[in-house]
Amino acid sequence: MLIPSWLVRRRGLQREHLQQMEALLEPLGLHTVCQEARCPNVGECFSGGTATFLLLGDVCTRNCRFCAIKKGRPLPPDEGEPEKVALVAKRLGLSHAVVTSVTRDDLPDGGASHFASTIRSIRELNPGISVEVLVPDFGGRFSSLMKVLEVGPDVFNHNLETVPRLYPLVRPGASYRRSLELLQLAKKEGSITKSGLMVGLGETQEEMIAVMDDLRERGVDILTLGQYLRPSRSQLEVKEYLPPEDFATYKEEALNLGFKWVSSGPFVRSSYQAKEAFDSVKKRGPIDNP
């Protein structure tokens, strides 16, 4: 399938910015999802001095068919990683830090305590910073989820990624209902909640709107919508490239459903405009409770 003109863009990545970021991260053994997942916005973000930190290594225990991150048996967690992430956030002068992780089904709590330690470390070294987490599903463990929520992340993000019909193909090992329950519990604990979806995997417009309805029923505040782009021949093929006007339609539908912030476009990813979304939702006052 030919890539349409609206997806042909200059990478915008100045080599010097990539080298500067690598020089900052590599000596500490840190990773970013920007690089590992081959995000199309890596140039824009690195040039602006921002990045989404990838905790718990660069090897995932799940086999999601859309993702470029390596799969296999990961190394034990680096106990010093939370302090290292906090240090890099300080060096970058971040006012809003975003942290995610590979899925670690091999760990008793799925890596939740590591998330909690990282949030605490970032705040200790960076007073006034806001922290956003993009978490895996922790295998549905309520106790693991609570370890993260008790630290009070400013934004709690968990991506549904696609419509329920496509889960066996796109997200084997994950559960649509379990992911919804995770977001609902986070909302009940008072978090600003967020989720993301991809298009172009074979979903219908009716299915997408039904998923948006499900998210709003759980009080989710922020939604990101982006085009699935095949990272390599090892991942699923793209079924459809949606034109920009379709993303505009989805954004209008989502706002009409009551989402407080919607980022919708071919190159939008989970952490795109994360600070702007948080600032906007925070200004709007009390958040919904389902």
C-alpha positions as a Markdown table, in Angstrom:
| # | Residue | x | y | z |
|---|---|---|---|---|
| 1 | Met | 0.0 | 0.0 | 0.0 |
| 2 | Leu | 1.4 | 3.4 | -1.0 |
| 3 | Ile | 1.9 | 5.9 | 1.7 |
| 4 | Pro | -0.3 | 9.0 | 0.9 |
| 5 | Ser | 1.1 | 12.5 | 0.6 |
| 6 | Trp | -0.2 | 13.7 | 4.0 |
| 7 | Leu | 2.1 | 11.1 | 5.7 |
| 8 | Val | 5.2 | 12.2 | 3.8 |
| 9 | Arg | 7.0 | 14.6 | 6.1 |
| 10 | Arg | 10.5 | 15.8 | 6.7 |
| 11 | Arg | 11.8 | 14.0 | 9.7 |
| 12 | Gly | 12.8 | 17.3 | 11.3 |
| 13 | Leu | 15.4 | 15.6 | 13.4 |
| 14 | Gln | 18.6 | 17.5 | 13.5 |
| 15 | Arg | 21.5 | 15.1 | 14.1 |
| 16 | Glu | 22.9 | 17.3 | 16.8 |
| 17 | His | 19.8 | 17.1 | 19.0 |
| 18 | Leu | 19.7 | 13.3 | 18.7 |
| 19 | Gln | 23.4 | 13.1 | 19.6 |
| 20 | Gln | 22.8 | 15.4 | 22.6 |
| 21 | Met | 19.9 | 13.3 | 23.9 |
| 22 | Glu | 21.8 | 10.1 | 23.4 |
| 23 | Ala | 24.8 | 11.5 | 25.2 |
| 24 | Leu | 22.5 | 12.3 | 28.1 |
| 25 | Leu | 20.7 | 9.0 | 28.3 |
| 26 | Glu | 23.2 | 6.3 | 27.2 |
| 27 | Pro | 25.8 | 6.7 | 30.0 |
| 28 | Leu | 23.0 | 6.2 | 32.5 |
| 29 | Gly | 21.5 | 3.2 | 30.7 |
| 30 | Leu | 18.2 | 5.0 | 30.2 |
| 31 | His | 15.8 | 4.4 | 27.3 |
| 32 | Thr | 13.0 | 6.5 | 25.7 |
| 33 | Val | 9.9 | 5.1 | 24.0 |
| 34 | Cys | 10.5 | 7.8 | 21.4 |
| 35 | Gln | 13.4 | 5.7 | 20.0 |
| 36 | Glu | 12.5 | 2.2 | 20.9 |
| 37 | Ala | 9.0 | 2.5 | 19.4 |
| 38 | Arg | 10.2 | 4.5 | 16.4 |
| 39 | Cys | 7.9 | 7.4 | 17.1 |
| 40 | Pro | 7.5 | 9.7 | 14.1 |
| 41 | Asn | 7.7 | 12.8 | 16.3 |
| 42 | Val | 11.1 | 12.0 | 17.8 |
| 43 | Gly | 12.7 | 14.8 | 15.9 |
| 44 | Glu | 10.2 | 17.4 | 17.1 |
| 45 | Cys | 10.4 | 16.3 | 20.7 |
| 46 | Phe | 14.1 | 15.8 | 21.0 |
| 47 | Ser | 14.7 | 19.2 | 19.3 |
| 48 | Gly | 12.5 | 20.7 | 22.0 |
| 49 | Gly | 14.4 | 19.0 | 24.8 |
| 50 | Thr | 11.6 | 16.6 | 25.7 |
| 51 | Ala | 11.3 | 12.8 | 25.8 |
| 52 | Thr | 9.1 | 10.0 | 27.2 |
| 53 | Phe | 11.2 | 7.9 | 29.5 |
| 54 | Leu | 10.9 | 4.1 | 29.1 |
| 55 | Leu | 11.3 | 2.3 | 32.5 |
| 56 | Leu | 12.4 | -1.2 | 33.3 |
| 57 | Gly | 14.6 | -1.8 | 30.2 |
| 58 | Asp | 13.9 | -2.1 | 26.5 |
| 59 | Val | 12.6 | -5.7 | 26.3 |
| 60 | Cys | 8.9 | -6.4 | 26.7 |
| 61 | Thr | 7.3 | -9.6 | 27.9 |
| 62 | Arg | 4.2 | -9.1 | 25.7 |
| 63 | Asn | 3.9 | -9.6 | 22.0 |
| 64 | Cys | 1.7 | -6.8 | 20.8 |
| 65 | Arg | 1.6 | -7.0 | 17.0 |
| 66 | Phe | 1.8 | -3.2 | 16.4 |
| 67 | Cys | 4.8 | -2.4 | 18.5 |
| 68 | Ala | 8.5 | -2.2 | 17.6 |
| 69 | Ile | 9.8 | -2.7 | 21.1 |
| 70 | Lys | 11.9 | -5.8 | 21.5 |
| 71 | Lys | 10.2 | -8.9 | 22.9 |
| 72 | Gly | 11.8 | -11.6 | 25.1 |
| 73 | Arg | 13.2 | -12.1 | 28.6 |
| 74 | Pro | 14.2 | -8.8 | 30.2 |
| 75 | Leu | 17.0 | -8.1 | 32.6 |
| 76 | Pro | 16.3 | -7.4 | 36.3 |
| 77 | Pro | 15.2 | -3.9 | 37.0 |
| 78 | Asp | 17.8 | -1.2 | 37.6 |
| 79 | Glu | 17.2 | -0.1 | 41.2 |
| 80 | Gly | 18.9 | 3.2 | 40.5 |
| 81 | Glu | 16.8 | 4.0 | 37.5 |
| 82 | Pro | 14.3 | 6.3 | 39.3 |
| 83 | Glu | 17.0 | 8.6 | 40.5 |
| 84 | Lys | 18.6 | 8.6 | 37.0 |
| 85 | Val | 15.4 | 9.6 | 35.4 |
| 86 | Ala | 14.9 | 12.4 | 37.9 |
| 87 | Leu | 18.4 | 13.6 | 37.2 |
| 88 | Val | 17.8 | 13.7 | 33.4 |
| 89 | Ala | 14.5 | 15.5 | 33.9 |
| 90 | Lys | 16.4 | 18.1 | 35.9 |
| 91 | Arg | 19.1 | 18.5 | 33.2 |
| 92 | Leu | 16.4 | 18.9 | 30.5 |
| 93 | Gly | 14.6 | 21.5 | 32.6 |
| 94 | Leu | 11.3 | 19.7 | 32.3 |
| 95 | Ser | 8.1 | 21.1 | 33.8 |
| 96 | His | 6.1 | 18.0 | 32.8 |
| 97 | Ala | 7.7 | 14.6 | 32.8 |
| 98 | Val | 6.2 | 11.6 | 31.1 |
| 99 | Val | 7.2 | 8.0 | 32.1 |
| 100 | Thr | 6.1 | 4.7 | 30.7 |
| 101 | Ser | 7.5 | 1.2 | 30.7 |
| 102 | Val | 7.7 | -2.0 | 28.8 |
| 103 | Thr | 5.2 | -4.6 | 30.1 |
| 104 | Arg | 6.9 | -6.7 | 32.8 |
| 105 | Asp | 4.7 | -9.7 | 33.5 |
| 106 | Asp | 7.7 | -11.4 | 35.0 |
| 107 | Leu | 7.7 | -9.1 | 38.0 |
| 108 | Pro | 5.4 | -9.8 | 41.0 |
| 109 | Asp | 3.8 | -6.4 | 40.8 |
| 110 | Gly | 4.3 | -5.8 | 37.1 |
| 111 | Gly | 6.8 | -3.0 | 37.9 |
| 112 | Ala | 4.3 | -0.8 | 39.8 |
| 113 | Ser | 6.6 | -0.1 | 42.7 |
| 114 | His | 9.2 | 1.0 | 40.2 |
| 115 | Phe | 6.8 | 3.5 | 38.7 |
| 116 | Ala | 6.0 | 4.8 | 42.3 |
| 117 | Ser | 9.7 | 5.2 | 43.1 |
| 118 | Thr | 10.3 | 7.1 | 39.8 |
| 119 | Ile | 7.4 | 9.5 | 40.5 |
| 120 | Arg | 8.8 | 10.2 | 44.0 |
| 121 | Ser | 12.3 | 10.7 | 42.8 |
| 122 | Ile | 11.3 | 13.1 | 40.0 |
| 123 | Arg | 9.4 | 15.3 | 42.4 |
| 124 | Glu | 12.1 | 15.3 | 45.0 |
| 125 | Leu | 14.7 | 16.5 | 42.5 |
| 126 | Asn | 12.3 | 18.7 | 40.5 |
| 127 | Pro | 10.0 | 20.8 | 42.8 |
| 128 | Gly | 6.9 | 21.9 | 41.1 |
| 129 | Ile | 7.1 | 19.4 | 38.2 |
| 130 | Ser | 4.0 | 17.5 | 37.0 |
| 131 | Val | 4.4 | 13.8 | 36.3 |
| 132 | Glu | 2.4 | 11.8 | 33.8 |
| 133 | Val | 2.5 | 7.9 | 33.7 |
| 134 | Leu | 1.6 | 5.7 | 30.8 |
| 135 | Val | 1.2 | 2.3 | 32.5 |
| 136 | Pro | 0.7 | -1.3 | 31.3 |
| 137 | Asp | -2.3 | -3.2 | 32.7 |
| 138 | Phe | -0.3 | -4.9 | 35.5 |
| 139 | Gly | -2.0 | -8.2 | 34.7 |
| 140 | Gly | -5.2 | -6.8 | 36.2 |
| 141 | Arg | -3.7 | -6.7 | 39.8 |
| 142 | Phe | -5.6 | -4.1 | 41.8 |
| 143 | Ser | -2.8 | -3.9 | 44.4 |
| 144 | Ser | -0.3 | -3.0 | 41.7 |
| 145 | Leu | -2.5 | -0.2 | 40.4 |
| 146 | Met | -2.9 | 1.2 | 43.8 |
| 147 | Lys | 0.9 | 1.4 | 44.3 |
| 148 | Val | 1.0 | 3.9 | 41.4 |
| 149 | Leu | -2.1 | 5.8 | 42.3 |
| 150 | Glu | -1.2 | 6.2 | 46.0 |
| 151 | Val | 1.8 | 8.4 | 44.8 |
| 152 | Gly | -0.6 | 10.6 | 43.0 |
| 153 | Pro | 0.6 | 11.0 | 39.4 |
| 154 | Asp | -0.8 | 14.2 | 37.8 |
| 155 | Val | -2.0 | 12.3 | 34.8 |
| 156 | Phe | -2.8 | 8.5 | 34.6 |
| 157 | Asn | -2.6 | 7.2 | 31.1 |
| 158 | His | -3.4 | 3.7 | 29.9 |
| 159 | Asn | -4.0 | 3.1 | 26.2 |
| 160 | Leu | -6.8 | 1.0 | 24.8 |
| 161 | Glu | -5.0 | 1.1 | 21.4 |
| 162 | Thr | -7.8 | -0.4 | 19.3 |
| 163 | Val | -11.3 | -1.7 | 19.2 |
| 164 | Pro | -12.3 | -4.9 | 21.2 |
| 165 | Arg | -12.9 | -7.0 | 18.1 |
| 166 | Leu | -9.2 | -6.5 | 17.1 |
| 167 | Tyr | -7.6 | -7.3 | 20.5 |
| 168 | Pro | -6.8 | -11.0 | 19.7 |
| 169 | Leu | -4.9 | -9.8 | 16.6 |
| 170 | Val | -3.4 | -6.5 | 17.8 |
| 171 | Arg | -3.0 | -7.0 | 21.6 |
| 172 | Pro | -2.7 | -10.7 | 22.4 |
| 173 | Gly | -2.4 | -11.1 | 26.2 |
| 174 | Ala | -4.3 | -7.9 | 26.9 |
| 175 | Ser | -8.0 | -7.5 | 27.8 |
| 176 | Tyr | -10.3 | -4.7 | 26.6 |
| 177 | Arg | -12.5 | -4.9 | 29.7 |
| 178 | Arg | -9.5 | -5.1 | 32.0 |
| 179 | Ser | -8.0 | -2.0 | 30.5 |
| 180 | Leu | -11.3 | -0.1 | 30.9 |
| 181 | Glu | -11.5 | -1.2 | 34.6 |
| 182 | Leu | -8.0 | 0.1 | 35.1 |
| 183 | Leu | -9.0 | 3.5 | 33.9 |
| 184 | Gln | -12.2 | 3.5 | 35.8 |
| 185 | Leu | -10.4 | 2.7 | 39.1 |
| 186 | Ala | -7.9 | 5.4 | 38.4 |
| 187 | Lys | -10.7 | 7.9 | 37.9 |
| 188 | Lys | -12.4 | 6.9 | 41.2 |
| 189 | Glu | -9.1 | 7.6 | 42.9 |
| 190 | Gly | -9.3 | 11.2 | 41.6 |
| 191 | Ser | -6.7 | 11.1 | 38.7 |
| 192 | Ile | -6.9 | 13.0 | 35.5 |
| 193 | Thr | -7.2 | 10.0 | 33.1 |
| 194 | Lys | -6.1 | 9.6 | 29.6 |
| 195 | Ser | -6.1 | 7.0 | 26.8 |
| 196 | Gly | -5.0 | 6.6 | 23.2 |
| 197 | Leu | -6.3 | 4.8 | 20.1 |
| 198 | Met | -4.8 | 3.9 | 16.7 |
| 199 | Val | -6.6 | 3.9 | 13.4 |
| 200 | Gly | -5.8 | 2.0 | 10.2 |
| 201 | Leu | -5.9 | -1.5 | 11.6 |
| 202 | Gly | -9.3 | -2.5 | 10.2 |
| 203 | Glu | -11.6 | -0.9 | 12.7 |
| 204 | Thr | -14.9 | 0.8 | 11.6 |
| 205 | Gln | -16.0 | 4.3 | 12.5 |
| 206 | Glu | -18.9 | 2.8 | 14.5 |
| 207 | Glu | -16.5 | 0.7 | 16.5 |
| 208 | Met | -14.3 | 3.7 | 17.2 |
| 209 | Ile | -17.1 | 5.8 | 18.5 |
| 210 | Ala | -18.3 | 2.9 | 20.6 |
| 211 | Val | -14.9 | 2.8 | 22.2 |
| 212 | Met | -15.0 | 6.5 | 22.8 |
| 213 | Asp | -18.4 | 6.0 | 24.5 |
| 214 | Asp | -16.8 | 3.4 | 26.8 |
| 215 | Leu | -14.0 | 5.7 | 27.7 |
| 216 | Arg | -16.3 | 8.6 | 28.6 |
| 217 | Glu | -18.5 | 6.3 | 30.6 |
| 218 | Arg | -15.4 | 5.7 | 32.8 |
| 219 | Gly | -14.8 | 9.4 | 33.0 |
| 220 | Val | -11.6 | 9.5 | 30.9 |
| 221 | Asp | -10.6 | 13.2 | 30.3 |
| 222 | Ile | -7.9 | 13.1 | 27.6 |
| 223 | Leu | -7.9 | 11.2 | 24.3 |
| 224 | Thr | -5.2 | 10.8 | 21.7 |
| 225 | Leu | -5.9 | 9.5 | 18.2 |
| 226 | Gly | -3.2 | 8.6 | 15.6 |
| 227 | Gln | -2.6 | 6.7 | 12.5 |
| 228 | Tyr | -1.0 | 3.3 | 12.9 |
| 229 | Leu | 2.3 | 3.2 | 11.0 |
| 230 | Arg | 4.0 | -0.1 | 10.5 |
| 231 | Pro | 7.4 | 0.1 | 12.2 |
| 232 | Ser | 8.9 | -2.8 | 10.3 |
| 233 | Arg | 7.9 | -6.0 | 8.3 |
| 234 | Ser | 7.7 | -7.8 | 11.7 |
| 235 | Gln | 4.5 | -5.9 | 12.7 |
| 236 | Leu | 1.0 | -5.9 | 11.3 |
| 237 | Glu | 0.3 | -4.3 | 7.9 |
| 238 | Val | -1.6 | -1.1 | 7.7 |
| 239 | Lys | -5.2 | -1.7 | 6.5 |
| 240 | Glu | -6.0 | 1.9 | 5.7 |
| 241 | Tyr | -4.5 | 5.4 | 5.8 |
| 242 | Leu | -7.1 | 7.8 | 7.0 |
| 243 | Pro | -7.0 | 11.3 | 5.5 |
| 244 | Pro | -6.7 | 14.4 | 7.8 |
| 245 | Glu | -10.3 | 15.2 | 7.5 |
| 246 | Asp | -11.3 | 11.9 | 9.1 |
| 247 | Phe | -9.1 | 12.8 | 12.1 |
| 248 | Ala | -10.9 | 16.1 | 12.4 |
| 249 | Thr | -14.3 | 14.3 | 12.3 |
| 250 | Tyr | -13.1 | 12.0 | 15.1 |
| 251 | Lys | -11.9 | 14.9 | 17.2 |
| 252 | Glu | -15.3 | 16.6 | 16.8 |
| 253 | Glu | -17.1 | 13.4 | 17.8 |
| 254 | Ala | -14.8 | 13.0 | 20.9 |
| 255 | Leu | -15.3 | 16.6 | 22.0 |
| 256 | Asn | -19.1 | 16.2 | 21.6 |
| 257 | Leu | -18.9 | 13.2 | 23.9 |
| 258 | Gly | -17.3 | 15.3 | 26.6 |
| 259 | Phe | -13.6 | 14.7 | 26.5 |
| 260 | Lys | -11.8 | 17.7 | 27.9 |
| 261 | Trp | -8.8 | 17.5 | 25.5 |
| 262 | Val | -8.4 | 15.6 | 22.2 |
| 263 | Ser | -5.3 | 15.3 | 20.1 |
| 264 | Ser | -6.2 | 13.8 | 16.8 |
| 265 | Gly | -4.0 | 13.6 | 13.7 |
| 266 | Pro | -2.0 | 11.1 | 11.6 |
| 267 | Phe | 1.2 | 11.6 | 13.6 |
| 268 | Val | -0.4 | 12.0 | 17.1 |
| 269 | Arg | 1.0 | 9.6 | 19.7 |
| 270 | Ser | 0.2 | 9.0 | 23.4 |
| 271 | Ser | 2.6 | 11.6 | 24.8 |
| 272 | Tyr | 2.2 | 14.2 | 22.0 |
| 273 | Gln | 1.3 | 17.6 | 23.5 |
| 274 | Ala | 1.2 | 16.0 | 26.9 |
| 275 | Lys | 1.9 | 19.1 | 28.9 |
| 276 | Glu | -0.5 | 21.2 | 26.9 |
| 277 | Ala | -3.3 | 18.7 | 27.5 |
| 278 | Phe | -2.5 | 18.5 | 31.3 |
| 279 | Asp | -2.4 | 22.3 | 31.7 |
| 280 | Ser | -5.7 | 22.7 | 29.8 |
| 281 | Val | -7.6 | 20.0 | 31.8 |
| 282 | Lys | -6.2 | 21.2 | 35.1 |
| 283 | Lys | -7.5 | 24.8 | 34.4 |
| 284 | Arg | -11.0 | 23.4 | 33.8 |
| 285 | Gly | -11.3 | 22.5 | 37.5 |
| 286 | Pro | -12.9 | 19.4 | 39.1 |
| 287 | Ile | -12.7 | 16.3 | 37.0 |
| 288 | Asp | -15.6 | 13.8 | 36.3 |
| 289 | Asn | -16.3 | 10.8 | 38.4 |
| 290 | Pro | -18.1 | 7.9 | 36.7 |
